C-alpha cells in the first residue's frame, strides 16, 4: 500500500513525495483512515514506528477540509501535547513538512526559552499548536492561549508524560478542552495509569497496537561488550576508531556522566557534544542540529533523548551505561534502524550491570551477541559490598579489593563488630549457563 491509497489529499501527497515518502509504516497505514473518519484513537506503538505522521497527516487534512469562518480561524483548532522540547520541535517540523502546500499555520511553545517570540507568533493566529505541558499551562494562565475551541486533541508519548511527572498537568489541560472533540492518544507502553486516563478521555476509540515494546526492530544488530567500568571510556575510544561508525548516539545514565564522557573524548581528540536536562535549550538544539547535519559524529545523551530524536540514517546507538529499566533499552536503540534501514546497537556491561542485562534479554526474548575479542575484557568479577553502619541511613561500601571479602555480605552488630550475614554470588543467568 502507498500513501496515495489512503485517501490523502493531493496537497499532502505532494509534500510526502517531495520528502520521498511513498509507503506508510504499519501504524500510519492503520491510524490515518481511523483519524480521517473522525473517531478517537488509542495507539500503542514503540518508538521509531512513525507515530508522528500517523496523527499529523490526517490532522492537517481534517483541518484543511473543514469549512470555517474567518473568526474561527483565529482560534487554535488542533492541540498536540508532548513531554519534551525536542519532541515538540520535531513534531512542529513534521507538521510544517506535511502541510507545506496548505495554508495552515503551526506554532510550537515550550519552556527553557523566552516566551516573547512564542507570544508574537500566537498573535498572528494559529491552526495547530504543539506544546509541552509546563509552558502551555503558563500561557493559558496568562490568558495568552485559549484551547476551549479545539477540534482535535493529540496526547503524544503519554507514558513518558507519566514517567516525567506531567500527568497532573495533562489532566489540567484536558479539563480546559471542549467536551466535543476528537482525541488521539499515543503511547509506547500502556501502564495502568495511562489505561485509566485513556478510559476517561477517549470515546469509543479505535485501538491500534503495532509491535509491542518488548520487541526490537529486526534490522538492528545488537552487540554486547563485557567491560570493567573503569575501562568503558577506553573501549569506546577503541570502537570509535571504526570509520564505519558514521554517526553514534551514546547514552549515559546521568547528566554528570554525559558531561564527563564528553570531556574525556575531547582530551583524546574525539569531538562530541552532550545533551541533557541541565543544558540550555539553545545548547541542546545546537548539538542536535550539528548531529543531524552530520557536522558532529558523536552525540552523548541521557534518557531525555531516548524518545523523539529523529535522526535520518543514524548508524549506531551505544549504551555506555545500561538503563535501569529494560523498556528504556528498546526506546534507546530504536533511534537507529528506522524506516527499514539497518542499524547497530552496542551495549557495554560491567559486573554490576549484569542484572540489568538479564532484564533486557528477558524482555526482548533474545541474547545480545557478545563480542569477546576486544582489548578491555571484564576482569573484576566481584561486586561492591554494602555494609550497614550503626547510625541510621549511613552506608559503607567495601570494594572488591578491600580487606572485606567481596564474596561475603556482613551485618554490623550492636557492639560495632562485623559478622558475616550470608555468602552470595551476583552472577547472571548468562554466567550460570556457562
N, C-alpha and C positions, 0 to 999 in steps of 0.2 A: 504494500500500500504506500502511496505517496501523499504529501500534504494536500495536493490538489483534489484528492479523492475524499477529503474530509469536509467538503462544502465550505472551504475557507474563501473569503472574498478576494478578488484579483489584486487589490492593493497590498494585501498582506502576503499573498503568494509571490508577488513581485519582489517584496523585501526579503522573503525567505530565499528566493532564487539568487538574489544578489549576494547572500551570505553562503551560497552553495548548500543550502539545506533542502534536501529532496524527500528523504524518508523519515517519518516520525518515529520516535522511540516508543516502546510499548505504553508508557504512562501517557504520552501525548496522544497516541492513537486511541486509547480508551477514554481519556479525560476530555479531550476537545469536543467531541459530539455531545457528551453529557452537559458540559457547561453551556454550549450553544443552545441546548434545549431549554435552558433556564433552571435546571434542577440544582439543588445543593449537592455538594460533593465532599466525601471523606476519602482522601487519597493517602495511601501509605506506600512510600517508595524510598529506597535508600538513596544516598547522595550520588550525584553523577548520572541519574537516570533521565534528566531533562524536565524536572518539575516546573521550573520557571516558565518555559514555553508552554507547558500544559495549561497554565492558567492565564498567561499573558496574551497569547494569541486569541483565544475566544473572548477574553475581556475586551480587547481592542475592537473586535468585530461587533460585539453586542453594543458597545457604546457608539460605534460608528454608524450602526444601523438604526439606532434609536432616534426618533424624531423629538427634538427638544426645542423649547423656546430659547430666545436669547437670554432671558433672565435665568433659566435653568442652567445654561452653560456657565454661569458664574459660580455654580455650586460644584463641590467635589462629588464626582459620580462613582468613582471606584477607589477603594482604600485597600492597600496592601500593608500589613504589619509584619515585620520580620525582626529577629532578635539583635543582629549586629550591623554595624556601619558598613562593613564590607559587603554583606548580603544586600543591604538596602541599595548601595551604589550599583551593584551588578544587576539587580532586578530593574532598577531605573534605566540602566543602559540597554537592557533587553527590551523593555517597552519602547524605548526610542528606536531601537533597531527594527523591531517588527512593525512598528507604526510609523515609520519614516515617510510613507506615502499617504498618510492620513493627516487630518488637521487637528488631531487630538493633542492636548497639552499635558505633559507629565512633569511632576516635581518630586524631589526627594528631600526629606528632612531627617536629620539625625543629630545626636549630641556630640560634644567634643570640639565643636567649631562655633563661630559666631552665628547667631540665628538671623542677623540682619539681612544677609543675601537671600536666605530662605524666605523671609517675610516679603521681600521685594518681588520674588517670583510668584509667591502665592497671591499677591495683589493683582497680578496680571490675569488671573483666572486659571484654574487647574481642573482637568477632567480626571486624571489619575494621580493619586498621591501615594508614594511609597514612604514608609516611616518606621523608625524604631520607637518602641513604647515610651521611653522617657521624654524625648523631645516632642513627640506627638502630644502627650498629656500636658506638657508645659505650654505649648502653643494653644492648646484647647483652653487651658485655664486662663490664658491671656486674651481669650476671645479672638485670636487670630485665625484659628481653624475651627470650622463647623462641619461635623460629619453627620448631621441629622438628616441629610438628603441623599446619602449614598445609595446606589442601586446594587453594587457588588462589593462584598467584603471578603478579602483573602487573608487568612491567617497562615503564614508560611513558617516551616520549622517549628511547629507547635511544641514538640518535645524539648527542643533546645530552649524555648521560652521557659519551660518548666525548670530545666536544669539551671538556668541563669537567674531564677527567682522573679521572673516577669509575669507570672500567672495572675497575680492580683491586679497588676497594671492592665493586663489584657482584659480582665473582667470589667474594669472601669471603662475601658474604651468601648467594649461591646455594649455596655449599658447606655452609651450615648448614641448608638446607631439606631436607625429606624427598625421597627419590628418587621416591616415588609422589605425584604432584600434577599439577594441571592448570596449564600455563604459558601465559601470553599475553604476547607481546612486540609492542610498538607502536613504530614509528619513522617519522619524516617522510622520511628517506632511508635507503639501505641500503649504506653503505660496506663494504669487505671485512671490517673488524674486527667489525662488527655481524653480518654474514652468518655469519662463523665462530662468533661467540657463539651465534647462533640455532641453528646446527647442533649445538652441544654441549648445549643445554638444552631444545630442543624435540623432542618425539617424534611423528613422522608428522604435522606440523602442517598445518592448512588455511592456504593462503596467499591473502591478500586485498590487492589494491593498488588504491587509489582516487586518481585524479588525481595523477600524478607531480609531484614537487616543482618540476619545470621549468615548470609552468603556474601561472597566476594565475587567480583566480576571475573569471568573465566580468562579474559585477555590480560589479566595482571599476573605476572610471575612473582611469586613470593619467596624470598630468601631469608635465611636466619644465620647470624653470626653469634656464637657464644664468645664473650669477651669480658675481661675484668673491667669494672667501672673506670679504673684509673687509666685504662688503655683505649677507651672509646674514642677519644679525640684523635689519637694516632691512627686508629683503624679507619676512621672517617677520612683522614687525610690520604691514607693509602688507597682507599676506594675511589676517592675523587680524582686520582691520577688517571683513571679510565676516561678517555676522551669521548667514549660513547654515552657518558652521562652528560647530556646536553643541558638539562635543567633538573635541579633537585630541590624538592621541598623537604626540609629537615625538621622533624618535630622533637621538641624537648618538653619535659614535664612542667618546668617552671619558667617564669619570666626571667628570673636571675640566671637560670641555666642557659636560656637563649642568648642573653647578652654576653655571658662568659664565653660561650662557644663561638660567638661572632668575633670576639677579641682574640681568641686562640687561633682561629682560622686566619685572621688578619696578620697575626705575627708570623704566620707561615706562608704569607703572600697569596692567600686564597681570599678573594673578595667575597663578602657575604653581607647581607643586611638582615635585621631581625624585626619581626612584628609581634606585638602582644598588647595587652590591655593598658600598660603604663606608657606606651608610646603615644605621641600626639596623633591626631587624625592626619595631619599633614605628613608626618614621618611615615605613618603606615601606608598612606596612599602612594607616597613617593616610592617606597620599597616595592609595593605591588606593581606599580606602573613599570618600574625598572625590570622586574621579573617577567612581566607579561610581554614587554617589547624586546626581550632577550638581551638587554644590556647587562643584566645581572644573572649569573648562573646559579647561585646558591641563595635560597631564602630560608631563614630559620624562623620557626613559628611555634607558638604554644597552641593549645587546642581551640583557642578562639578562632583559629583559621581552619579547623578541621572540616568545617562545612562552609560552603558558599564561595570558596575561592575557585573560580572557574578559569583555568589557565589552559589555553589551547596547546595541545601536544606536549603536555608535561611528561617527561620521560621517566622520572624517578621520584618516589617518595621514600624517605629514610627515617625510620623510627630510632632516633638516637637514644631516647628513653621509651620503654614500653608504656602504654597508657594504663591507668588504674582500672578502667572498665573495658572489657573486650569489645563492646559495641563501638567504642571510640576508635579502635583499631580499624574496623571496617570503614568508618567515616574518613579516617585519615588516608588510607590507601586508595579510597575512592576518588581522590584528586587526580589520579593517573588512570590510564586505561579507559578513557572516556570516548564516547561516540564511536565505539568499535575499534579504536586504536589499541595497540599493545602498550603495556606499561610494566614497570618493575617496582616492586616494594621490597625494601631491605630493612630488616629489623636487627638491632643489637640487643643482646640479652646477657646481663650479668647474673651472678648467682642469686642475688636477692630478687630478681625479676622472674625466676622460673615459675613461680605460682601464677603470675600474670600470663606467661606464655601458655601454661596449661589451660587457663580460662579461654584464651584466644583460640587455641586449636580446638577446644571442645565446642566453642560457639560456631566456628566456620566449618567444622566437620572435616578438617584435613590437617596434615602436618606441614609446617613450613619446611622448605628444602634447605637443609643445613649445609653451609659451606665450611668445611673443616680445614681446607688448605689456605690458611692466611697467617700472617706473621704475629698475630696477637691472640693466640688461643687462650681460653679460660684456664687459669691456674688456681685461683682461690676458690676452693670447693667447700668453704665453710661460711656460714652466715655470721653476722654480728650478733652478739648475745646481749639482751637487755636484762639488767638486774634491778629490781625494785629497791629503792632506798627507804630507810625508816621514815623520813619526812614525807608527807603526803604529796603525791604528784611528781616527785623527782625521779628521774630515770638515769641510770648509768649504763653506758654501752661498752662492752668489752669486745675489742676487735678479735679477729681470728689469730692475730699474732701476740695477743696479750697473755698474761700468766694464767688467766682463767681459761680452762679447756673449751675450745669452740664447739665441742660435741656435747656439752653439758649445759643444762639450764639450772640456775640457782635461785634460792629464796633467801631473803635477809631475815634472820631470827631476831627475837626481842633483844638479845644481848649484843646484836650488831655483827654476828658472825655469819658467814655464808655457808649454806648447806645445799647439797645437790637436791634439786626437786625431782627431775626425771631426765633421762637421756632422750635425745631426739635427733633426727636427721632430716634436714629440709631438702629432700630430693623430689623432683617432679616425677610424674608417671613416665615421662620420656626416659629418665635415668634408670628407673626401676626395671624397665624392659630391656636394658642393655646388658 
